[in-house]
């Protein structure tokens, strides 16, 4: 995923189907200069991570 799409998803009120290493995640925010996304796992909201946006995948088939 690129940084602009990650920012769009983070700002959207619609839930997008995004995964990180095969796990569904929610994008809380994106730091544009570093291209890092602040995410948490949907099954475990307390498990927060910071990952590069290129590690995120959007499954468009689920929309």
matplotlib code that plots the C-alpha trace (Angstrom):
import matplotlib.pyplot as plt

x = [0.0, 1.2, 1.2, -1.6, -4.0, -3.1, -3.9, -7.3, -8.2, -7.2, -9.3, -12.4, -15.4, -15.8, -14.1, -11.6, -10.4, -6.7, -4.2, -0.7, 1.0, -2.4, -4.1, -6.9, -5.9, -7.3, -5.2, -5.3, -3.0, -0.1, 3.1, 3.7, 7.4, 8.4, 5.6, 4.8, 1.3, -0.1, -2.2, -4.0, -5.2, -9.0, -9.1, -6.8, -7.2, -4.7, -2.0, -0.8, 2.1, 3.9, 4.7, 5.8, 2.8, 4.3, 3.7, -0.1, -2.4, -6.0, -8.3, -10.5, -12.6, -14.2, -15.7]
y = [0.0, 3.5, 6.3, 8.3, 5.3, 4.5, 8.2, 7.9, 4.8, 6.3, 9.4, 7.5, 6.7, 3.5, 0.4, -0.9, -4.4, -4.1, -6.7, -6.9, -10.3, -11.9, -10.4, -7.9, -4.5, -1.0, 2.0, 4.7, 7.2, 7.6, 9.6, 10.8, 11.7, 8.3, 6.4, 4.6, 3.6, 3.3, 0.1, -2.3, -5.8, -6.0, -9.2, -7.6, -3.8, -3.5, -4.9, -1.7, -1.5, 0.9, -0.5, 0.8, 1.3, -1.0, -3.9, -3.3, -4.9, -3.9, -6.6, -4.8, -7.9, -7.5, -4.1]
z = [0.0, -0.6, 2.0, 0.3, 0.3, 3.9, 4.8, 2.9, 4.8, 8.2, 7.5, 6.2, 8.3, 6.3, 7.5, 5.0, 4.8, 5.5, 6.7, 8.0, 7.8, 7.2, 10.2, 9.8, 11.2, 11.6, 10.6, 13.3, 11.6, 9.2, 9.6, 6.1, 6.3, 7.6, 5.8, 9.0, 9.9, 13.4, 13.4, 15.8, 15.3, 15.1, 17.2, 19.8, 19.9, 22.7, 20.4, 18.7, 16.2, 14.0, 10.5, 7.1, 4.8, 2.2, 4.7, 4.6, 2.1, 1.2, 0.1, -2.5, -3.0, 0.4, -0.2]

ax = plt.figure().add_subplot(projection="3d")
ax.plot(x, y, z, "-o")
ax.set_aspect("equal")
plt.show()
